[in-house]
Amino acid sequence: MPERENLLNDLKAPNDVGVLLLAQMGGVPNELQLIIQTAQYDESVQGLRERPGGYVIRVLSVREHRLSLGLFGSLFFTAEHPILLHHNDPKLDVHFSGTAENLSELVLDVSQAYASTFGPWRELAGDLNRERPLYELLQAEEGRLGTFPRTAAERMVRVLEHHGMTGSLEAAEAERDSVDEHGRSQMWKLLGIGDSYFVALDFVVDRMGKKV
């Protein structure tokens, strides 16, 4: 993918910046096209010197995105990111039984385990059992804590066990195959552009002016 490497190289130096100029629908369903210009910050004129041309990134089979147009300082492609856990990990129900000696500490540890897994990208409330507030839920002798991606679910079980309770896991959905019948990956990937991100099956980078 030479154009992808060229784009990354254009943003490698400390004074390199990019501008996300435009996002528009692509030619097929669930496709976005992103228009990006790269430049260098020139301290002598306290302004940007644009590089010739620009890039079009085709975001194929968009699953989730957050978009903010304008200047950015970082761009990366990855197959491993906290955002991707909700898309690539199988979902598991976390069940608990028993009573913790200190419920306040348990609630805090559940929140901290979730935050250390997902950082600022996800909210615990989105995965919890919403039938009752968390403190009241954990006061019961048994119940379902919530439904989490496997990575987070396994951490929740360890937290429960640390507090003298029993945790167990149960599949909440069928685990999908990582590849389709043609051997193509079905695992979701992420493109990060400054404060924006895009979850999709793949990304194709081309120079502006080329047929996309």
C-alpha positions in Angstrom: 0.0 0.0 0.0 2.5 2.7 -1.2 0.1 5.6 -0.8 -0.7 4.7 2.7 3.0 4.7 3.5 3.4 8.0 1.7 0.6 9.5 3.8 2.1 8.2 7.0 5.5 9.5 6.0 4.0 13.0 5.3 3.0 13.1 8.9 6.1 11.7 10.5 8.1 14.7 11.5 7.3 16.9 14.5 6.3 19.9 12.4 4.1 17.8 10.0 0.4 18.3 10.2 -2.7 17.3 8.3 -6.0 18.8 7.6 -9.2 16.7 7.4 -10.9 18.8 4.8 -14.0 16.8 3.9 -15.9 13.7 4.6 -18.5 12.4 2.1 -20.5 9.4 1.2 -18.8 6.9 -1.1 -20.0 5.2 -4.2 -21.3 2.1 -2.3 -23.3 1.6 0.9 -21.5 2.1 4.2 -18.5 3.8 2.5 -17.0 7.1 3.5 -14.4 9.1 1.6 -12.1 11.4 3.5 -10.2 14.2 1.9 -6.9 15.0 3.6 -4.2 17.7 2.9 -0.8 17.4 4.5 1.5 20.4 5.3 4.5 21.5 7.3 4.4 24.2 9.9 7.0 26.9 9.1 8.1 28.8 12.1 9.7 31.5 10.0 6.3 32.6 8.7 4.3 31.1 11.5 2.1 29.3 9.1 1.6 26.1 7.1 3.3 25.2 3.8 1.0 22.7 2.0 2.4 19.8 0.2 1.3 19.4 -3.5 -1.7 17.3 -3.9 -3.6 15.5 -1.2 -5.1 12.1 -0.3 -8.4 10.4 -0.4 -9.0 7.6 2.2 -11.9 5.2 1.4 -13.3 3.9 4.6 -14.9 0.6 3.6 -18.0 -0.9 5.4 -18.1 1.8 8.1 -19.2 0.3 11.5 -18.7 3.3 13.8 -17.2 6.7 13.5 -16.6 10.0 15.2 -15.8 12.9 12.9 -14.2 16.3 13.6 -13.0 18.3 10.5 -9.9 20.4 10.7 -6.3 20.4 11.7 -4.8 17.2 13.2 -1.3 16.1 14.3 -1.6 12.3 14.3 -2.9 9.6 12.0 -2.7 5.8 12.4 -4.2 2.6 11.3 -4.5 -0.3 13.7 -6.2 -3.7 14.3 -5.8 -3.4 18.1 -7.5 -0.6 20.1 -9.9 -0.4 23.0 -12.7 0.8 20.6 -12.4 -2.4 18.6 -13.1 -4.7 21.6 -16.9 -4.1 21.2 -16.7 -5.1 17.6 -14.1 -7.9 17.5 -14.5 -9.6 20.9 -17.4 -12.0 21.5 -20.0 -10.6 24.0 -20.2 -12.5 27.3 -22.7 -12.1 30.2 -21.0 -11.8 33.5 -22.9 -13.5 36.4 -22.0 -13.2 40.0 -22.9 -14.9 43.3 -22.0 -14.2 46.9 -21.6 -11.0 48.9 -18.6 -8.6 49.1 -17.3 -7.5 52.4 -17.0 -3.9 51.2 -19.5 -3.1 48.5 -18.1 0.5 48.0 -14.7 -0.9 47.2 -16.1 -3.5 44.9 -18.1 -0.8 42.9 -14.9 1.3 42.7 -12.8 -1.6 41.5 -15.4 -2.5 38.8 -15.4 1.0 37.6 -11.6 1.2 37.6 -11.2 -2.2 35.8 -13.5 -1.0 33.1 -11.7 2.4 32.8 -8.3 0.7 32.6 -9.6 -1.5 29.7 -11.3 1.1 27.6 -9.8 4.4 28.7 -11.9 7.4 27.7 -13.5 5.5 24.7 -16.4 3.7 26.4 -18.7 4.3 29.4 -19.3 1.5 31.9 -23.1 2.3 31.9 -23.3 1.0 28.3 -22.4 -2.5 29.3 -23.9 -2.8 32.8 -27.2 -4.5 33.7 -29.5 -1.5 33.9 -32.2 -3.1 35.9 -30.8 -1.5 39.1 -28.0 0.9 40.1 -24.7 -0.9 40.4 -24.5 -0.7 44.2 -28.0 -2.2 44.6 -27.3 -4.8 42.0 -24.2 -6.1 43.8 -26.1 -6.2 47.1 -28.0 -9.1 45.8 -26.6 -12.6 46.5 -26.6 -13.4 42.8 -27.3 -11.7 39.5 -26.0 -10.6 36.1 -23.5 -7.8 36.3 -23.7 -7.0 32.6 -22.7 -7.9 29.1 -19.1 -7.1 28.1 -16.6 -7.9 25.4 -14.6 -10.9 26.4 -11.5 -8.9 27.4 -13.5 -6.8 29.9 -15.7 -9.7 31.0 -12.7 -11.7 32.1 -11.4 -8.7 34.1 -14.8 -8.3 35.8 -14.6 -12.0 36.9 -11.2 -11.4 38.4 -12.5 -8.3 40.3 -15.4 -10.3 41.7 -13.2 -13.1 42.8 -10.8 -10.6 44.4 -13.7 -9.5 46.6 -14.6 -13.1 47.6 -17.4 -13.5 45.2 -17.9 -16.0 42.4 -18.0 -14.9 38.8 -19.0 -16.9 35.7 -19.3 -16.2 32.0 -22.0 -17.1 29.5 -22.0 -16.4 25.8 -24.4 -13.6 25.0 -24.2 -14.1 21.2 -22.8 -16.5 18.7 -19.1 -16.0 18.0 -18.6 -15.0 14.4 -15.8 -16.3 12.2 -12.7 -14.2 11.8 -12.8 -14.7 8.0 -15.5 -15.2 5.4 -16.0 -18.0 2.9 -13.5 -16.4 0.6 -10.8 -16.1 3.3 -11.2 -12.4 3.7 -10.8 -11.0 7.2 -14.0 -10.0 9.0 -12.2 -8.4 11.9 -12.8 -4.7 12.3 -9.9 -2.2 12.0 -9.5 1.4 13.2 -8.3 4.6 11.6 -7.5 7.4 14.1 -7.2 11.0 12.8 -6.6 13.4 15.6 -9.8 13.4 17.6 -11.7 11.5 14.9 -11.8 7.8 14.5 -13.4 5.3 12.0 -14.1 1.6 12.5 -14.3 -0.3 9.3 -13.3 -3.5 7.5 -10.6 -1.8 5.5 -9.1 1.5 4.4 -7.8 2.4 0.9 -5.5 5.4 0.4 -5.2 7.1 -2.9 -3.7 10.4 -4.2 -6.1 13.2 -5.0 -7.0 13.2 -8.7 -6.7 9.5 -9.1 -9.9 7.5 -9.8 -11.3 6.0 -6.6 
